[in-house]
Amino acid sequence: MPELPEVETTRRSFAERIAGATVTGVRLGKPLRWPLGCKPALLRGCRVGQATRRGKYLWLPVGEGGLLLHLGMSGSLAFGEQLAPPGAHDHFDLITDRGTLRLTDPRRFGAVLWSRSLDVPPASTLLGGLGLEPFDPAFTGEYLHRALHGRRVAIKQALLAGDIVVGAGNIYACEALFRSGIDPRTAAGRVSRPRCERLADAVRHILAQALDLGGSTLRDYRDAHGMAGSFQQHAAVYGREGQPCLACGTPVRRIVQGQRSSYFCPHCQRR
């Protein structure tokens, strides 16, 4: 599933090129998770603004409103002047005088939604429960410690929930917990203030590293240039079950939490 680094890498790969373009047409393929929310003809002639990101959503201003895009579980965006004719899995084309922005999504869990602004439905409904951005100065160890107080859920699950901090997807949560020395099974409310400081720093470090490497590609993900990410090749624990820990040599363990695989070092990471 594309997470924050993949979504941000995708945004960077087309945002500057499409900004200022004029929409000349819209093509809809098979239905996605939700309907577009406006007649495609209403977007023709509208000017495209600067794409931004909130969590795993992209916001593309178009005319007097904008499009909220989500890549779902297997979606990707491509932008170019000479894209191939749309195939069976190409479900949305925003055609402009600078090129076409296309959403390809084999599983169709992605979405393209029209909204008047980020402050009104449907955008406000989807974004309202999101936590802080990991690079927000307000995301500190103190904030994290307060937000985790009283939570009995495992710290790994708390990171994935997205209501405290966005972007710490499965791969990155595993790596951040390893870097901060915290067992993923630890009850969230038991993580001390000093450990929360280390964890907040680790989340920022891991996500920054993932951005530098273009995110992670395990199966489908490509940015709008068609490029794959390479963070997975640098993971310390994720996907390394049975292999020696890079710090101490203890075999890396894999467990299942909330139907997601968690990888950790039983020696370096403590409850």
N, C-alpha and C positions, 0 to 999 in steps of 0.2 A: 504494500500500500504506500503510495507517495506520501511522505511526511514533510515537515517544514523545509528541510534543506532541498528536497527535490522540487517542491512548489516554488521556493524562492529562486532556485537556479533556473527553473522554467520561466519565471517572471522576468528575470534579468536577460534571458536569451531572446525575448521579443519586445519588451516594453519600449525601448528607445526607438525601435524600428516602426512600431505601429502608431506611436504617439503623433497626433496631428493628421492622421489619415482620415479619409472620408469613406463612409460605408456606401458601397454600391449594390450590395445584395446580401441576402441571408439564405442559407440552405439548411433545412432540417432533415435529418435521417430518421432512424427508428427512435421511438420515445425514450427519453432518459428518465431519471428518477422522478423528476417533476417537470411539468410543462414549462415552456419558455416564459409565459406570463404576459406576453404582448404579441400583437400581430407583427410578423417579421417585416412587413412593408413599412411599419412605423420607424424602423431603424435606418432605412435608406436615406441617404443625404446627410446623416448625422456625423459629427466630427468625433473622433476617438481621442480620449485623453491619456494621461499617464497611468499605467497599471500599477496597483499597489497590492499588498498582501496582508491578510489578517488570519493568523493561524494557518490552516491548510486551504483557505479560500483566497481566490484572486478577485479583485474588484477592478473592472475595466470601465471607466467612464465613457458613456456614449450619449451624445446629445444632452438632453435634460435629465438623464438618469444614468444607469449603468448596468453592466452584466456582472453577476456574481457567478464565478466558475469554481467547480470542485472536480478534482480528478478521480474521485471515487477510489476503487481498489486497484484498477489497472489502466486508468486513463492517462493520456499524454496529449500535449498540445504541440502543433507544428505551425510554423509561420513561414510563408515564402511566396514568391511571385509566380512560380510554376510548379505547384503541387500536382501530384498525379490525380487522375479522376477519382472521386470518392469511392471507397470500397464499402464492404458490408459492415465494417466496424467504425466507419466515419460518420458521426451522428450530428455534427454541427459545423457549419462553415460561416465565418464572418468575413465576407468578401469586401475588400477595400481597394482604393486606388494605389496602395503600396504593397498589396499582397493579401493572402487569405490566411486567417487564423482558424485552424481546424482542430476539433476535439475528436480524438480516436479513443474508443473505450469498448473493448471486447465484452466486458461484463455488464456494461450500461448502469453502473452504480454512480457514475459521474453526474454532473448537473450544470446547466446554464440557465440562470434565472434573471429576469429583468426586475429591477427595483428602482424606485424613484430616487432613493438615496440609501446610504448605509444606516440611517437612523429610523427608517420605517420598514414595515414588513414588505417582502419576505426577508430582506437582508438582516434587519434588526432581530428577527426571530431566530435566525440561524447563528448569528454572531454574539447574541446577548449573553450566553453562558460561558464564553471563553475566558480563560485566565490570562495572566500577563504574558506578554512576549518575552522570551528568554533574554533578549538583549536590552530590555527596558531597564533603566537604572533602578526602578522600584523592585525589580526581582533580586532580592537580597536574601542572605541566610536568615535574617530576622523575619522577613516576610514569609519565607518558606516555613520556618518553625511555627509561626502563628497559624498559618493556613493548615498545617498538619495536625495541630493540637486536637487531641481527642479522637482522631481517626484510627479505627481498628484495622482497616484494610491494609494489605501489604504495601510497602513503600513503592514497589514497582507498579502496582495497580493505581496508586495515587498519582504517580507521574503520568501514566497513560490517560487518565480520565480527562485531562484538558481543562478542568475548571480552576486549577491552581496555576499552571504554566502550560503554554501551548508548545507543540513541536517536539516534545520528548517522546517520540514514537518508540516502537519496540526495540529496534536496533540501538537507538541512541540512549534509551533508558538503561539498557543492559550495560552499555559502555560507560555511561556516567556513574552508575552504581559501582562498577568495578574501579573506576578512577578514584572514587571517594571512599572505597573500602567498606561499602555497606551491602550486606546480604539482601537480595531482592525480596526475601520472605519477611523481613523485619516489619513489625507493625509501624505504620506511618507515624502514629502519635508518640512512639518511643524514640524517634530519632532526635538526638540532642541538638541544642543550638550550634555547638561547634561542628557537628557532623552535617547539619543543614548548611552551614557556611561552605563546607567542602563540596557538598552536593550541588549547591547553586553554581559554584565556580566550575564544577565538572560539567554540568549541563551546558553552560555557555561555551566552555572549551570544546566539548565534543561537537556541538552544533556548528561552531565556527570552523572546526576542522572539516566537517562534512560539507559545509558550503564551499570551502576551498577546493574540495575534491569533486564537486559537482553532484553531491548526494550519493545515494546507494542504488545500484541496479542489481536486483536479484532475479528478475524475470522480464518485466515489460517496460520499465521506466526509461524514457528518453526525454531530453529537453527539447525546446522548439527548434534547435539546430539538428536534432536527431542524435545527439551525443549521450552516451551512457555515463552514469556516475561511477566512482571508483572507491568510495569510502569503505565498502565491504572488504576490500583487499587489505585494509589497514586495521580492521577490528581486532581488539585484544582478546575478547571472549566470544562475541556473537558468532555462531556457526562453527565453533571450535570444540565441540563436545569430545572429550577424551584426549584432546591434545594438551601438551604441557602449558601451564600458565606462563606467560612471558615474563612474569616477575619472580615466581618462586618454583616453577616446575611442576606443581601439583596439577593433576588432570582437571581440565575444565568440566564442570557438570552442566547438565541440561535438565530443567524441570518444566512443567506446564503450569502457567498461572493465567486464569481467565481465558483459556483456550489459546494462549500465546506462549511460545517457547521463551524461557528465560535461561540465559547462560551466565555462569558465575564461577569464581574460584573459591572453593570452600575454605581455603587457608587465608587468602588475602582479604576476603569480605566477611565481616562479622555481624552478628545480630546485635 
